Amino acid sequence: MTLALSLNSAWAETNPEISIAGGPVTLRDNIRQYLTIADEKCSSPLWRLQSLLGEADQEIDLAAQAVGYYQLTFTTKLTQNNNCWQLHIDLTPGEAVKISDLRVLVNGDGEDDAIFQQLAQTPNIKVGDTLNHGRYESLKNRILTMASSRGYYDGHFEVAKILVNTGNNTAAIDLIYTTGRRYRFGEIRISHNILSEDFLRRYLNISRGDYYDTDKLLELKNLYNASNYFNVATASPDIQNITNYEVPIDVVLEERKRRAYSYGAGIATDTGPRLLLGFEDRYVNDSGHSIKADLSDSKIKTNALLSYNIPLQQPSYEFLKFYTGYDREEIDISDSRKKTLGTSYTYYQNNHWLHTYAIDIENEASRVNDDDFKYTHLLIPSVTFSRTQTDGQPYPLAGWRLLGKLSGSPKTLGSDLSFLQFYAQAKYIYSLPVGRLLLRTELGTTKTDDIDQLPVSKRYFAGGDASVRGYAYKSLGPADSAGNIIGGNNLLVSSIEYDYLILPKWALATFYDVGNAADNLNLKPRHSAGIGVRWISPIGPVRVDIAHAFDDDKGWGIHLTMGPDL
């Protein structure tokens, strides 16, 4: 190793410069991080720089050994130009030390723990790798963290060493960890001010005597936080009072306000401006029953729903709902006013599918075009399956949503007519190297002896913001002899869309839509394409689309929508 020092003066520079040549990037970067002199300013006196340069020799050696280079030689040159200092380091790294032997063993109760078995089999270090002390320490920390999270509080390393043979540039890693006995959950204490103890314990995913697992505590905390009853929920071990290999657990629940009111506004091309009002009583009684009321009102649509919700034995995953609602839709081609009274049972399965079984009584007055109102009374059992998978971002780069619903109304149960209906919806978002692809499809079919007797709310139409853009809302479908759209019993709509971010909160899009509604399999699809712009708001994209309808001389349409992509 040689050392050269030269000092010159000229005009001022703002920052010191350290240049390192030779060896791989990993080595150069690690040396740069080790150097104490790197923290010095241009104004540092010469005597201090010379002192730190002496320390740099040992720092360079240690930095090199940390990433497996034990045969390193180097030269350093400190200069001063433009009233600031510069340091240049030339490296000759020599041959890197390779791992020749690796042993990772876990003894004690943890020997049979699948988590430790997987770690021992795939420790992210393997024979033939260049020795890296950082990765070795990371592996040790993974073992310690895993032991603590799994309740092995008496665990310790029997052996933890690296033997380096500088003669042949090899290293042997030897890690033996003894877990000791695995602790279990002890008494579970719940601190709360609302709801009954019996109801709150239905959320528990652990029992006294179960093996300790911090993942279970995190899951329990999330279950309480997602329940809508609490602002903050914590589930933590009482380490100070462990007895008989049992860890007491303290659950602390901070309640939300009992009643909540909400209001808002929205706009879409299909419905125009709309007013949104909401009310919620989150805990009517100490069994967690709740009441919720929502109203959405616009010029052409009114939706009102009042529901009473009862959480069941597994309150995070199943609940019973009783509800009543009123729906009005009045557009150029149809008019519908529907009253609903119903009950549903919803169950969220471990495979993340949401199942809803419902029975609705519907009384609807509806008409198409200038026909007289027809009044129908229907009893409709239904089953709905749905699942959504997303990365949770307002602008998701990957995800999908599936929904399928089967419903019907048999005359034998007192309905005015019989029908069987199936509806399905699928959405898929796929990330591309530049931008993303959005796919959407909608499918519906109805079996009935007399489509003319089917109320408007049960008929299929196409066209509009969320259907075939470029066509007006519900302007596509079977028509009567005068050419007036009356709706049909089959529906098929598909869309492909590509968009990409041009700014952090703005994206451009292009799309192609196709579909129609019909009384048979001859759908006579209508086509449209267009461009759009998206603003990525906290609640999801706000979309403005300009679409051209290729059929029926419909020309161009503008569509404004907002809300999540999935």
Order of alpha helices (4+ residues) and beta strands (2+ residues): beta-beta-alpha-alpha-beta-beta-beta-alpha-alpha-beta-beta-beta-alpha-alpha-beta-beta-beta-beta-beta-beta-beta-beta-beta-beta-beta-beta-beta-beta-beta-beta-beta-beta
